[in-house]
Amino acid sequence: MTLFRSLKGRLLMGLSITLLVLAAVMLGLAWQVGKNMLQASNVTHLRYEANILADELTQQVENRIDALQRFSSAIGAADDPAWVQYELAKNDSLLSWFEGIVISNEAGTIIADWPSVIGRVGLETRDQEYFRMLQGTRSPYVSEPFVGRATNTPVILVSVPRLDSAGNFRGTVGGVVRLDAGGLFNRLAKIRLGENGFSAIFNASGHILYHPDSTRVNTPVNSLKDFPWLDLALDGWEGDGLGDLLNGQSAYQSYSQVWPANWIVGLYLPVDQAQAPLSGFIYRLWWIWVALALLLMPLLWWLLARILSPLNRLEAQIDEVGRAERSHVELATSMHELQEVANTFNRVEDERQQLLKNLHEREAFLDSVLNSSPEGMFVANFDGAITYMNPALLTMLDIPKETLMQEWLKQIHPDDYQGAIDLWQHSLKSGQDYIRQLRFIKNDSETLWLDIHARVVMLSQSGHSLGLVGVVKDITERRQQEALQRWEAEHDPLTGLLNRRGFLRRLDEAYADFQKTSTPSVLLLFDLDHFKPINDEGGHALGDEMLRRVAQVIAWEVRRSDHVARQGGDEFGVLLPSCTIVQAQRIAESLRQAVSEVSVTHAGKVYNVTLSMGVTRFNDDDDSIDDVLNRADAASYEAKNRGRNDVVVSNPCEFDPITLF
């Protein structure tokens, strides 16, 4: 295989393949031309043989008809069986044409036969197709094949009508010709068309009268649509073509008509047999070509070595240029193409040296800029590998300069790693800027938020790309400040619970999920009973302490997935996502019990509060979250009206609220 990796080896293989392809094309053309010539020659021969056979059979049938007509004229319209039998015995020369002679009267009864066969005289033939044809046409007729009732063998009957002096029909004279042993088809049995070629006789109705396979005699040809040439011949066509035989084999075919008997002569020559000599010739010629190509390979190898010797010298000089042993290549050759290659290489090498000089200068300048920059900066090649990190970036990430890239990449936060890598690969392929914020875990487990912006750097003169240069900023403090601001915007500073704004946003999200997936959710709204005396007697500081304790108790009693909010003053709300009304009732009761146990003390006096709670679930009839809020708020007022320290469930399918306590 190493041989064919070289230019010389590939050229040799190409030339060899070309020779073989050329041989295949030439042999293919020879095969096609030879096949056409063979077909024309064989078809012409078959047509000639078919015409000769048809002429011979026509003469045979006409001679038999003439003999029968002469005998019919001799016996006239006589119906005396003894006399007719006597005349038959005198004319036994007819037996040279037929296997037997039968004579019938006008009623179709056989009155005489020769040679005499027991059971034949007296047979009724008036219902036979040949008798009806003779009676109707009063012309000679060759019957359809049938099995003789006396001989029990397949036969045909060549018949002529018996007419009196007035031309009236008085009976028939018929000559019996056996299909299995008659002399009429002896000529066909002697025909030789190679090993498998043969001839056959058909009548106009498609019955086989003669075939080398005797089992097919007196059988019809079924599915004539599968044999179009035979089908045409049965309609009177004469000609030749290529088609399938009864056994499915493809063969050349020729057909000719035997008009007096309404028969068709068919000659068949299998295509495989006809093309066998041509196939053998093409096969031998192919191997001659292959042998010739193999013999030429050493000569071609030597010629290619001579032709490619300047290319070898060029290769050696280019290698010397690469090792800095020479500055240019010098190739003395008369081959114009190789001389052009040498000149082009020298020009490209000059440009490369100039480019390397400029590149070194730019790299020195870039190193100076990057090292002095207070911002974290890096350089990456287009394989995705970061080849340089400035001191500011190394300090920011707290990694040694010699740390492998595969090692510090593991310090990217797992939630940010795959997205960062995917975007990096996309930027490398598309040449677009890389802009990403991600978390980086330092060696001391401190998590940094980094803002990274990298872009492709191009050489202004030639348009070549150096790679990617990126800037890294530490935005941890900014992200923390933003997170704090987002938290403060949605949380109550006194209790740490959600405020009204944060609670409404989560209500909207839960309601949207309910509309999409019918996820059950329940809303609890309540305010504190007996809270005002705490503020009035103990001051706002005591009231704030009570609110903080109540908030802590509520947060303990609900699930981790639930949302608790202080909506203002002593009003609270709890959203229970993915919760049934039965579960919500249990949670509401536990909240009522827990809040009733909270207390604060001022000036020796203990203060307690209770809650009045309204409970409702999301419903398909709700047009917005306001419907849910109004229903829960109304239920909480109902709880307060019933004496406080109560939980009322407002079921949208019921008319009256349900009191749990």
N, C-alpha and C positions, 0 to 999 in steps of 0.2 A: 504493500500500500504506500510505502514511502516513495517509491518510484513515481507514482502518479500525483504526488504533491509538488513535483518540480514542473517547471514550464516545459522542459523537453519531454518529460513523461506524458504531460497532458496533451501536448501537440501530437505525440505519437499515438496516444489513445484516440485523439480526435480524427487523425488521418485514417486510422484503422476502422473507426466507426463509420467514417465517410465512405470508405471502400465497401464496407458491408452494406451500408444503406444504399449506395449506388448499385451494388449487386442485387439487393432486394428489389429495388425499383426496376432494374433491367429484367430480372427474372419475373417480376410481377407483370411487366408489359409483355414479356415473351409468353407467359402463361395465358394472359388475356387474349393476345393475338392467336396463339396456338389453339386455345379453346374455341374461339370463333371460327377458325379454319376447320377444326375437327367437326364442329357442329354443322357447318355448311357442307362438308364432305359427307358426313354420315347421313344427314338429312337427304342429300341428293341421292345417295345410294339407296336409302330406305324408300324414297319416292319411286325410284326406278324399279326396285324389287316389287313394291306394292302394285304398281301398274302392270308388271308382267304377270303377277299372280292373279290380279283381277281379270286380265285378258284371258288367261288360261281357264279360270273358273267360269268365266262367261262362255267360252267355247265349250267347256264340258257341259254346262247346264243347257246351252242351246242344242248340242248334239243329242242330249237325252230327251229334250222336248221334241225335237224333230223325229226321233225314233218312235216316241209314243204317239205322235200325230199320224205317222205312216201306219202304225198298227191300228189306231182308232179308225182310220179311213178304210182299212182292210176289213174290219169286222162290222162296220156300219152300225145300224141300229138294232142288230140282232139281239134278242133276249134269251135265246135258248142256251141254258147253262152248259149242256153237253157240247154243243157246237162251239161255243166260245172257249170252253176248256180245251177242245181239240185244236182250235186255232192258236191258242197260247202255247200248246206243246210244240206246234210246228215252228213257232217263232221264239224258241228258247235262246236265240242269239241276243235277245234283249237282256238276258241275264249278265251279259258282259258290261252292261251299263248300270244294272240295278241288282239288289239282293232279292227282289221279288216283284211280281206284277200282280195288281188286283184290279178287277173290273166290277163296277157297280151299275145297277140299272137306274132309271130316272127317280126311283123312290129312295135311293141311297143304300140299297141292300147289295152286299158283295155277292156276285153270282159265280165268279170264277177267280182262281188265283194260280200262280205258277212261280216257283214250285209249290206244290200243294202243302199247306200247313193246317194241321188239324185245328178246327175251331175258327178259321178265318172266314170260310165261305158261310154266308148267312149273317155276318155281322152287319149291324145297322150303322150307317155313317151319315145319315141325313142331318144329324145335329152337329157334325164336325164342321169347324170353320172352313176347311178347304173345300168341302162339298158345297157349302153355301156360296163360297166365292166363285167356284166353277159354274154353279147353277145361275148365279147372278151376272157374272161378267162374260161367261162362255169363252174365256181366254185361258191359256196355260197359266198355272199357278204353282208356286212352291210353298208348301204349308209351313206353319209354325212347328217347331220340334215337339214331339210328344212321345210317350212310351207306348210302343205297340202292344195291343191287348193279346195278340197271339204270341209275339216273340219276347215281350217284356223287356225290350231294349229301347234306348232313345233312337228315334228315327225321324226322317222328314219324308214327305210324299211329294214327288214331282208329278203333277197331274195335268191332263188335258181333257176337255169335254168331248163326249160322244154326241154327235149331231146327225139328224136324218137329212134326207135330201132337201127338206123344206127349211132346214136350219133350226129345227126344234131340238131342245135338250133331251137326250135319251139316256144319260148316265155319264160315267167317268172311266178313264183309264189312268191308273196311277202306278208310278214306279217307286218302290220303297228303297230308300238309301239309309243305311245304318250310319249313325254318327260316330260310333265307337270303333267300327272296323270297315267302313265303306271305302271304296277306291277313289271317291270323289276328292278326298282331302289328303291323298297320299303325297302329293307334291308338297304340301305344307309341312308334313312331318319330316321331309328331307332338307328343309331350309336350315342353314346354319348361320347365325349372326353372332359369332363368337361363342363364349361359354354360356351366356345367360340371355342372349337375344332370342326372340321367338316371334311367331306369327299367330294370329287368331282370326276367327270368322264370327261375325255377329249378324243377326237379321235386324230388320228395321224396328222391331219391337224391343230390342235390347237383350235378346237371349243369345247366349254363347253357343255357337254350333261346333266350333273347334277351338281347342286350347291344349297346349302341351300337358297341362295338368288335367287329366281326364275327369277329375272330380268336379271341375267347373263346367263340363259339357251339359247342356240343357238346363243351365241355371241363368236367371236374369241378373243383369248388372243393376245393383241398387245404388241409390243416391247419385244419379247421373250428374248432379251439380258439382260433385267432386271431381268429375272427369270431363272438363269442358270440350276437349277436342273430340272425344267419342260422342258426346252429346250432339255436337255439330254434324259429325259424320252420319249419325242416325237420321238427321234431317236432310241428308243428301249432299253434304259438303265433302269435297275431296281436298286434301292438303296435308300439311305436316306441322309439327310444333314440339314443344317441350312441356311435359306434364308428369303427373303421378300415375303409377300403375295400380292395379287392384290391391297389391301387397304394400302400397305406400312408397315404393321405390320410384325415384325420379328417372325418366327415360325419354329418349327421342322417340317420336311417334309419327307414323305416316299412314294415311287412310285413302283407300280407293274403293269405288263402288262396283258391284256385280249387278247390273241393272236387271237382267232377265229374272234373277231370283230375289231381287230386293235385299241383297246382302252387302255387308261391308267387310273389306279385307283390312286388317290392321297389322302393321309391323312395328316391333318395339326393340329398342336397343338401350339398355341401362346406361345412364350417364357415367357411372363409376367405371364400367367396362370400357366405354368409348374413350374416357380420359386417362385410363391407366397408363398407356405408353407415354403420354405427355407428362403425367405426374412423375413417372420414373426418370424421364429425361431432365425435368426441372430439378428434381431432388439431387441427381448426380451433378448437375451443373452448379447447384448451390455449394456443395461440398468442394468442388473445384475452386470456386471463388474463395471460400474460407481458407483452403490450403494455400492458395496464392497469396492471400493477405498475410497469413502467418509467415510465409517465406519472405515476404517483402519487409517485415518488421525490422530485421537486423540492418538492412540497407537504409531504411528510413531513419533508424536510430543514428547511424553514422552520419547521414546527411544533416540531420537536425543538430548534431553535435558541432559540425563544421559551421553551420549557419549561425548558431547561437554563441560561438566562442567570443565575439566582441561583447556580447551581453555579460558574459562571465567576467571579462576584464572590467567592465563598467561596475559590476557589483563589488569587485575587490577594491576599486578606487573609492567608491562611495563609503565602504567600510573604513578605509584609511582616513577619509575626511571626518567620519564620525569619531575616530580615535585621535583627531587633531594631528595626524602624521602628514597631512597635506591640506592645502586650503581649497583647491579646485580639482575637478577631474579633467583629464586630457585623454580623449579617445580618438585614435586614428582608425577610421573605418570608412568604407565607401557606402555604408548603409545610411541613407539620409535620415531615417526615422530615429536610429540610435544616436546620431549626432545631435538631433533636435532635443532628445532626452537629456543628453549631457549638458547642452547649453541651458536648458531650462533648469536643471539641477543647480548649475553654477549660479544662475540668477537668483533662485530661491534661497540658496545658501548665503549669498550676500545680504539679501533682505532679512534673513533670520539672524545673522550676526548683528545687523543694525538694530533689529527689534530687541534682541537680548540686551544690547547695550542700553537702549532706552528703558527697557523693563527694569534692569538693575537700578537705574537712576530713580525710577518711579517707586520701586520697592523701598529704596533707602529713604526717599522723601516720606512715603507712607508710614514706614516704621517710626520715623521721627515724630510725625503728627500723632500717631496712635499712642505712642509712649508718653507723650506730654499731655494728652487729653485727660481732663478730670472725669469725663464720662466713661462708663464701661463700653469697650468696643472690641469687635472680633472680625476676623476674615475667614471665609469659607470657600472651598473650591466647588466646582460643579458636580462633584461626586457626593456632596453633602457633608464632607468632613471639615470641621473647624480647624484651620491650620495655625491660627494665631489668636491670642487673647491678651489685651494690654494689661498692665499692672493694676489699673483701676478696677477692671472687671474681676481679676483674680482676687483682689482684696474684698470686693463686694460679695463674691460667692464663697470666700474663705476656702479656696482650693489651691493646692500647690501647682506650679507651672507644669510639672512633669506628669500630672494626673491624666490618665487616658480618657478620651472622650466617652468611651463606653461606660466608664465608672461614674463620672459626674452626671451623665444623663439619667442614671438611676435615682438621682436626688430630686428630679422633677416630680411634683405631686402626682400620685397615681390617677387622680381624676382629670388632670390636665395633660398627661403624657401623650396619649394616643392622638388627641386632637392637634397637639403641637407638632408631632411627627408627621401627620397627614398633611397639614398645611405647609410644612417645610418641604416635603416631597413635591407638592403642587407648585410651589414657588420655583423650585429647581427646574421643573419641566417647562413651566410657562414663562419664566423670566420676570414674573410679577413681584412686587414688593412683598416682603414677609412682615406682617404686622400682627402681633399676638401679645396678650397678657396672660401670664401663668404664674403658678406658685412654685417656689424653689425651697427645699428643706436644707438648711445649712447643717454643718457637722454638729453644731450644738443644739440641733432640733428646732432652731428658730425658723419660722416660715417667712420667706420674703415674697412679696408681690413684685414681679418684674414686668416691665413694658419693653418689648423687643421690636425694633424696626430695622430691617435689613433690605438692601437693594443691590441690583447688579451694577458693577463698575465697568465701564467700557473705556478702551483706549481711543482717544479722540482722533488719532491719525489714521489708523488702519481699521478701526471698528471691532477689533478683537476684544473678547471679554476676559477680565482678570479673575472674576469670581464674584462673591457677595461680601459686602462690608456692612456690618450691623452695629447699632447703638443700643445699649441696654441701660435702662433707668430703674432705680429702686423706688417703687411707688407704694411701698408698704404702709407708710404713714397716711398717705392720701386715701388708700383703700379702707384703712381702719376708721378714718374720719367719716368717710362716706357711709360705712356700715353703721356707725354710731348715729349718724343723722337719720338714716333710714329707720333705725330702731326707735329713736326718739319720736319720729313723726307718727308712729303707729302704737305707741305704748304710753300708759299712764305713769308719770314719774313717781307718784306716791306709792302705788301698789305693785308696779312692774307688770300689771296685766295689760291686755290690749285696751286701747282707747276706742272711742266711737268710730273713728276713721278706719282703724285697723280691723275692728270687728265687722263693719259694714263690707269691707273688701272681701273678707273671708266668707261672709254670708252670700255675697254675689257669686263667688266661686263655687260654693256648695250648691247654690240654686241652679247654676249653669250645668253642673254635673248631674243634678237631679233631672233636668230637662233632657239631657242627652242619654243617660243610662238608667234613669229611674232609681238612682241610689237613695235609699231612705235616709233622711236627716231630721233632727228634732231641735227646736229652739226653746230655751228656757230664759224667761225674763223675770226679774224680781227686784224689789227694793227692801230695805231693812225697816222693820217695825221698831218703834221706840228709840230711834236714833237721835232725834232732835234734843231730848233732855241731856244727852251726853255732851253735845256741843254747847248747850246753854249753861249747864252747871259746871262742866269740867273744862270748857274751852275747846278751841279747834285742835289743839295739840292732842287732847284726849280722844276727840272724834277721829283724828287722823290715825291714831294708834289702833282704834277699833276697826277702822277700814282696812288697815294693813293685816290685822289678825284674821278678819273675815276673808280677805283675799287669799291668805295663806291656806286657810282651811278649805276653801273652795278648790284651790289648785291641787290639794292633796286628794280630795274625794273624786274628782273626775278622771277620765282616762288621759293617757299621754297624747292621744290624737285629737282630743277635744280642745276647743278654743274658749277661753274665759276672758271677759272684758268688764272693765268699770267704765260705764258710759257717761258718768258724771254724778257728783253728789254721792248718794247712797244707792244708786241704780246699777245693777249688774246684769250681765247676759252670759249665757253659756250656749255654744253651738256644739251639738253632738253629731258629727258626720257618721254616715254608715251605721245608724242606730235605729232600732225599732221603737215604737211608742211604749212597748212593755218594758224594754231595757231602760228607756228614759224615765219612766215612772219610778223605777227602783233607784236610779241615780238621783232624781229630784228628792225623794224621801230621805236618802242619806245626807243630801245637802241640808235639807230642813233640820234634820236632827243635829248635824254637826254644828251648824251656825247657832242653834239655840244654846249650845254649850260654851260658846265663846263669851268671855267677860273681860272687863277692865275695872280697875279700882281707883277711886279718887276721894281723898279725905275720909277714908274709912268706909266709903259706900261702894258697893259692887253694882256694876251696870251690865245688863244683858240685852241682847237684841234677838229678834226672830225675823223670819222672812215671809213675804207673801209672794208666791211664785205662780206664774202662768206658763203652761206647757202646751206646745202644739207641734205638729209635724208638717213637713212640706206636703202639698197636695197638688194633684194634676189640674185642679180648677183655679189655682193661683195664677194671676196675671203677672205678678212681680213679687219681689221680696217684701215689698211694703204690705202685701196682703198677709204674709206670715207674721210680720212684726205687729201689725194691728191686732191680729187674732191673739197672739201671745200677750200683748199689753192689756187687752180687754180681759183675758183670763186672770192676769195678776191683780187687776182692780177688783175682779169678782172675789178673789181670795181675800183681799183686804176687807171687802164689804162683809164677808162671812165671819169676821172676827179676827183676822190676821193669823200668822203662824200656820199657814195653810198652803196646799198645792192644788191648783185647779188645772185639769187637762181639758183643753179645747180641741175636741176631735171634729174636724170639718165635716165628717159624715153624720154627726149627731147634732141635735138641736140644742141640748143643754150641756153645760160644762160638767165635768166629773170631778168631784172632790175626793182627794186621796186621804185627807186627814180630818 
